[in-house]
Amino acid sequence: MKPIRLISGVLTVGFWTLMSRVLGVVREMMILALIGPGPQMDAFVAAFRLPNMFRRFFAEGAFNAAFVPMFSKRYEADEDPLGFARDAMNGLAFVLLGLTALALVFMPALVWATAGGFAADGRFDLTTGYGRIIFPYILFISLGALFSGALNATGRFAAAAAAPVLLNIFVCIAMAVGAWLGGDVILWLVWTIPFAGIAQLALVWVAADRAGIRLRPARPRWTPEMRQLLVVAVPAALAGGVMQVNLLVGQQVASHFDKAVGWLYAADRLYQLPLGVVGIAVGIVLLPDLSRRLKAGDDAGGRAAFSRAGELSLALTVPAAVALVVIPLPLVSVLFERGATGPDDSRAMALAVAIYGLGLPAFVLQKVLQPVFFAREDTRSPFRYAVWSMAVNAVLAIGLAPAIGWIAPAIATTVAGWAMVWQLARGARRIGDVARFDARFLDRLWRICLASALMGLALWGGQILLETPLALRGWRIPALALLIVMGILAYGLAGQLTGAFRLAELRGVVRRTPREET
C-alpha cells in the first residue's frame, strides 16, 4: 500500500484551506463594508445558503462520505476504480441537473421553507431572485467535489484543497470592480458565484486528468456498484439533512429579527476559519487513510493515525476557541466594523462569535470521529446521532428565542455540537481499539487545555493594555496583529512548559515526511 502521509496531507490541505478561509474573511469584510447588515445582505445569505445546503448532500457531505471509502478500497485493490468513479460522476450529474431545474421553478417555495420570516417584507422577492442566479453553483461544486474526493483518495491533496480559493478570489475581485464602477455591488457578487463554480470544477477536473483519473460524461448506468453507493450514501444524506435542518431552524428563528441573519452569518464565517483549517483538513485526509488501512488490515496504524489526528486537531483548535471567547470584540470590530457596519453590529456579532467559540472543539472533534464510521461504510450510526442532535438544536433554538431573542440559534448550535460529539465518542467504543485514542493523546489533552488557558490569560491582559490603540481607527489593525502575536507566543511558551507539544517532535515529523505528489 502506498501510504497517505497524514501530517503532510493535513498541512497541505490546511494551508490551502487557510488561504481560502482568510480570503473568505476578506470577502465578508467587503460584503459588510459595501453592503452591510440589512435586507440585501440577509437576502444574499439566505440565497447562498440554498446551494450550500444541498452541497452537504451531494458534495463534501453525504456523497463523498460514501464515495471516498468505496473508491479508496477499489483503488487499493486495483478493482476498476476509474469505472466506478465514471459511473458515480454520470449518476451524480443526472441527479443534479434535475434538482437544479426543480429549484429554479420552485424557488419561492424554497425561500419560504428556509426563511419564512422574509415573507412579511421585501427580503422575500430579493432572496428569490438571488437564489435563481446562485443555485446552479451546486452542479459545478458537487461535481468538483467528486474529482476532489478521487484525488484525495490517491494521496493528492493540493489541487482539491486549492479549488475553494477560486470562489473567494473571483468574488472579491467582482465586488471591487463593482464598487469602482459605481454599480450595484450585490449584483456583481451574486452573478459571480456560478462562474466561480465553473472555475473550481475546471481546476480539479484538469488535475484529476493529469493524475490519470480520466473521467468523461456519458449516459448514467445502474450497476450493482451504484446500488451499493446509494445504499451507503442515503443514510449519510439523511445525516447531512439533519445537520442542514439545524442550520435552517437557526435561520428561520433569525429571519424574524432585523439584521440577525447577517450577524449570525458573519460570526459563523469567523469561527469557520479555524474549523476549516483544522477540522475539515483532518477529516479530508483521515477518511481515505483509514479506509485504505482497514482494507489492508492495519488496525494499529489506523489507531495511530486516528489518535495523532485528534491530538493535532485539539492542539490547534482549543487555543483558537479560547481566543474567540476571550477577545471576540477586538476581532470583530477590527475585521468587520467599517462602511455600512457600525459598533452595534460589532457587539452583536462578537456575542455570537464567543458562543460559537465554545462549540469549536466539538465541531472539529466531529470531523475526527466521523471518518471512523465512514471508513467502515457505516453511515447509519452518524445519522441516528445527528437526529438526536437535531432535536436538541430545535428545542433550544425555538424554545429560547422568545426569552433571549436572536442569539438563541448560536447557543443551540453549540450545545447540539457537543451532544453530537458525546454520541460519536460513545458509539465508537464498540468498533474496537482502532477507534480509541491512545495513551499519548490522553496525556497531551490536559496539557493542551492548560496551555490554552494560560494563553487566554495573556490575551485578556493584552486586550486591556491595548484597549486605546484597538479603539483608534488608524491603529486598530496593528494593535490586533500585536495581540494575536502575543497570544501565539504565549501558547507556544505555555505548550513547551506544560508538555502540550514539543517543537523537536514537529521538526522530526516534517523532516521525515516527503513532499506530496500533486
N, C-alpha and C positions, 0 to 999 in steps of 0.2 A: 504493500500500500504506500503510495506517495503521500506523506503526511501533510495535513493542513497545519501550518505553524501558527498556533493560537495567538501568541503575544504579537508576533509580526502582523498577523491578519487584523487583530484588534487595532494596532497602531495605524495600519494603512486605512482601514475603514474609519477609525476615529479621527484621523487627520482630515480626510475629505468631508466627513460629517461635520467636523468643527468648522471647516470653511463654509459649508452650506448653512449651518446654524448661525454663524457670525453674520453672513450675508442676509440671513433671514431676519436677524435683529435690525440690520441696516434697512431692510425692506420695511419692517414695522415702524422704524423711526421716520422713514419717508412718508408712509401712509398716515401716521399720526400727525406729522407736521403739515403735510399738504392737503389732507382730507379731514383728519381729526375725528374724535368720537362724536357720533351723531347719526342721523338717518342713513347717509350714504355708506359710512363705514359699517354700520350694523347690517345693511343690505348686502354689502360685499362679503362680510364674514359668513353670513348665512348661505349665500350663493356658493362661495368657495368650499364650504363645508360639505355640500352635497356630493361632488365627485370624490372628495376625500373620505366621505363616509363609505361610499361603495368601494373605494380603493382598499379599505380594510378587508373586504370580501375577496376582491379579485387581484390584488397586487401583493404588497408585503405581508398581508394578513393571512386569511384562510387559504387562499390558493397556494401560496408559497409554503405555508406550513405543511401542506400535503405534497406539493410538487418536489420541493428540495430534498427531503429524505428519500423519496422514491427514485428521483434522478440520481442522487448521490450513490445509492446502493447499486443501481444499474451501471453507473459509471465505474464503480469499484470492481464489479464482477464482469464488466465488459458485456453486458446483456442489452445491446442495441439502445444505448441511452439517447442517441440522436433521433431515432424513430419515435421513441416515447415523447421526447420534447417537441418534435414536429407535430404530432397528433394533439398534444396538450395546447400548443400555440394556436392551432387552427380551431380547436373547440372553444378556447377562450375568446378568440376574436369573434366567432359567430355569436356567442352569448353577449359580448359587449356591444356589438353593433345593434342587436335587438334592444338591449337595455337603454342605449343612448337614444334610439328612436322613440321609445316609450316615454323616456324622461322629458324629451323636448315637447312632446304632445301634452303630457300631464304635469308640466312644471308648476302651475298654480296649486295643484293638489299637494305636490311635494313640499312647496313652501308653507302651505297651511299646516301640514303634518309636522314640520320641523321647527317652525317659528310662528305659532298661532297668534302670538301677541302682536305681530305685524299687521294682522288683518284690519285693525282699527285705524290705521294711518297709511301714509304714502309709502312706507317701507315695503309693503307687500308687493306693489307693482314694480318697484325698483329691484327687489330680490328676484322676482320672476324674470324680468328682462336680463339681469346679470347672469342668472342661472342658465338660461338658454345659450348664452355665449360661452360660459365656462365649462358646462357639463361634458362636452366631447373630450376634455382633458383626460377623463377616466379611461378612454380607449387607449390612448398613447402611453399613459403612465402604467397601466396594468400590463400591457404587452412588454413594455420596458422592464417591468419587474420580473417577468418570466425569463428574459435574457439575463438579467442581473442574477437571478437565482441559479441559473445554469453556470454562469461564470463563477459565482461564489462556491458552488459545489465542486468545481475543479481547482479551487485554491487561488483563483484570480479575482482580487477584490477591488483593485484600483478604479477601473472604468465604471463599475457599478456604483461605487461609493461616490465617484465624482459627478455622476449624471445629475443628481438633485441640485448641484451648484448652478447648473444652467438656468433653472427656473428663476432663482433669485437674481442672477446677473441680468437676464432678459427683462425682468420686472423692474428692477432698479433703473436700468437704462431707459426703459419706456416711460416711467414716471418722470425722470429727469428731463427727457425730451419734451414730454407733455407740458411740464411746468415752464420750460424755457420758451416753448412756442405759445404759451398762454392758453392752451386748450383745457378741456375738462380732464383732469388727471385721472379720475376714477375710470373713465372710458379707456384711456391708454392702458391702465392696469388690467382691466377686465379682458380686453381683446388680446393682450399679450400672452395670457396663460395658456390657451390651447396651442399657440405656436411654440411656446417653450416646451410643451409636452412632446411635440414632434421632434424637436432638437434632442430631447432626452432619449427618446426611442432610437433615433438615428445613432447616437453615440454608442449605446450598449449593443445595438444590432451589429454595427461595424466591428466593435471589439470582440463580440462572440464569433463573428465570421473569421476574424484573424486568428482566433484561438482554436479554430477547427470545428466550432459548433455552428454549422451552416444549416439554418432553418429557412424554409421558404413557404409562403402562403399556398394553401391548397384546400380542397374540399374537406370539411370535417369528417372524421371516421369514428364510428362507435366500436371500440375494441375492448377486450377484457381488461387491458391496462387502464383505459379511460374509465371503465366502470369502477375499478379499484380506486382510481384517483378521486372519482366522485364520492365514493363511499367514505374515504378518508377526509375529503375536503368539506363535506356538508356539515359534520359536527363542528369543524373549525370555523366554518362560515357562520354557524349559529352562535358560536362563542364570540366571534367578531361582531356579530349583530348585537349581542348583549352589550358589548363594550360601547357600540355606537348608540345604543339606547341610553346608556349613561350620559353620553355627550348631548344627545337630543333632549333628554329630560332637563339637563342643565340649561340648554339653550332656550327651551320652552319657558322655563322659570325666568331666565334673564330677559327674555323678549318682552316681558310685562313691566320692565323697569327701564327708564330712559338711560341710554348710553351703556347699560350693563353688559350687553353682548360684546361691544367693543372693548370694555375694560377687561372682561374675563379673557377675551381673545389675546389681548396684549400681554397679560400676565401669563397665560398659557405659553406664549411664544418664548418668554424669558426662561421659564423653568424647563422648556423643551430643549434649551441649549445643552445643559449637562446631560439630560436624559438621552438626547440623540447621540451625543459624542460617546457616551459610555455604554448605556443600556442597549441601544439599538446596535451599536458596533459589536458588542459582545454577543448579542443574540444572533446576528448575521453570521458571525464566524463560528460560533459554538454549535449551531444546528447541523451543518454538513459535517463538521468534525466528529461530533458524537455519532451521527448516522453511520459514517464510514467505519468508526472504531467498533461499533456494535456489530456491523456486518463482518468485520474481521475477528470478532471475539475478544477484543482488547478492553475488558472491563476495567482493569487497573488504570490504563491510560485514559479511559473515559472519565473515571473518578478524579484523576489528577487534573484533567482539562476543566472539568466542572468546578472543582474547588479553586483553581487558580483564576478562573473567570469570575467567580464570586468574590474572591479576595481583591482582584484588580478593580472590579466594579465598585465595591464599597470604599476602597481606599481613595477613589476619585469622587464618589458620589456623596458620601457623608459630609466631607468638608464643604462641598457645593451647597448641600441642603442647609448646613449651619449658616453659610453666608447669606442665602436667600432669606432666612428667618431673622438674622441679626441686622443686616443693612439693606432691607428692601427699598426704603425710600430714596437713599442716595442712588441706588442702581436705576430705579425707575425715573426719577427726576432728571438725572444726567442724560439718560438714553432717550427718553420719550418726551420730556416737557419742553416743547418749542412749537412755534407756529400755532396751529389750531388746538393744541393740547395744553391745558393750564394746570396750576397747582392742585386744584380739587381733583382733576383726573389722575394726577400722580399719586395722591394719597389713596384714592380708591384702588388703583392698580397695585400699589405697594401692599395693601392689606391682602389682596388676592395672592400676590407673589409669596408672601410669608406663609400663607395657609398651604399653597401648593408645595412650598419647600418642605413642609413637614411630611408630605407624602412622597417626595422624590426618591428616597431609598426604596420605598415599596414598589414604585413604578419600575425602577431598574432591576430589582430582585425578580420581578415577574419575567423580565427578559432573560434572566439567567435560569430560572426554574422551568419555564415552559418548554424550552428545547429538549429537556429530559423526557417529556411526554411525547413531543412531536417526533423525536428521533426513533421512537418505537411505533410510530404511526398511530399513537393513542391521542386522538383529538376529542374524544368523548369526555374524558375526565376534566380537562380545562373548561369544556362547555358547561358541565354541571357546576363547577366552581364559579364560573362567570355569571350564571343565573343568580346564585346567592349574592354575589357582589352587586348585581344589578338591583336586586331587591333592597339591599342596604342603601345604595345610592338614591333610589327613587323615594324611599321613605324619608330619608334625611333631607333631600333637596326640596321635595314638595312640602314635607311637614314643617321644616324650619323656616321656609320662605315667609309665611305670614308674620313670624316673630322677628326675624333678623334681616329680611329683605334679600337683595340681590346677591349677597355673599354666600347664601346657603348652598348653591351648587359647588362652590370651591371646597367647602367643608365636607360635603357629601362625597366628592371625588376623592379626597384624601383618605377619608375613613374607609370607603369602598376599596381603595387600592391596598390598604393594609389587610382588609378582610380577604382579598384575593390571594395575597402572599401567604397568609396563615393556612389557607386551604391547600394551596400548591405544595407548601412545605410538608404539610401533614399527609397529603396524598402521595408524595414522592417516597415516603418511608417504605411503602410496600414494594417499590421497584427493586430495592436492594442497596448494596454499598455504593454502586456507581452513582446513585442519586443522593448520596450523603456527603456533606462537607467533611474534609479530613481534619486531623488534629491541628495542623498548621493553620488552617482557616480559622478555627475556633480560637486559637491562641492570638491570632492577629486581630480578630474582630474587636475585642475590648480595647486593644491598644489604638486602633484606628479611631474609635469613638472618643477616647481620652484625648488624643492628639487634635481631633476636630473641635472638641470643647475648648481646649487651650487656644486654638486659632480663633474661635468665636470670641473669647475674652479680648484677644488682641484687636480684632475688628471693632468690637464695641468701644474700646479705648481709643482706637484710631479715628473712629467716627466722631467722637467728642472733640478730639484735638483738631480735626479738620472741618469742624462744623462751619466756620466762617468761609473758607475757600469753597466748600461744597455748595454754598448758597450764592456765590458770586458768579455771574454768567461767564465771565472770561476765564475763570479758574476752575470751573466745575470738572471738566474732563481731566486735566492734570491731577486734581485732587482725588478723583475717583480712581484713576490709574495708580496713584501712590497708595491709596487704601487697599487696592487689590494686591499690589506687590507686597505690602506689609502682611496681608493675610497668607499669601503663598509662602513667604519666608517663614512666618510663624508656624505654619503647618509643616513645612519641611524640617524645621528645627525640632518641633514637638514630635514629629514622626520618628526622627532619629533617636531622640531621648527616650521615647516610650517603646521603641522597637516595633512601631506600626509597619515600617518598611525600612529597607536598607538599600542605599544607593548602590553599594557594591553588587548586590543581587541584580538590580535592574541593569547595570552596565554589563554584567555577565550574560544576562538573557539576550540583550541587544547584540552583543558580540557573537553569540552562538547562533543567532537567527539569521540565515541568509536572506537576501532580498527576494521578495515575492516575484513570481512571474506575473507579468501584466499584459 
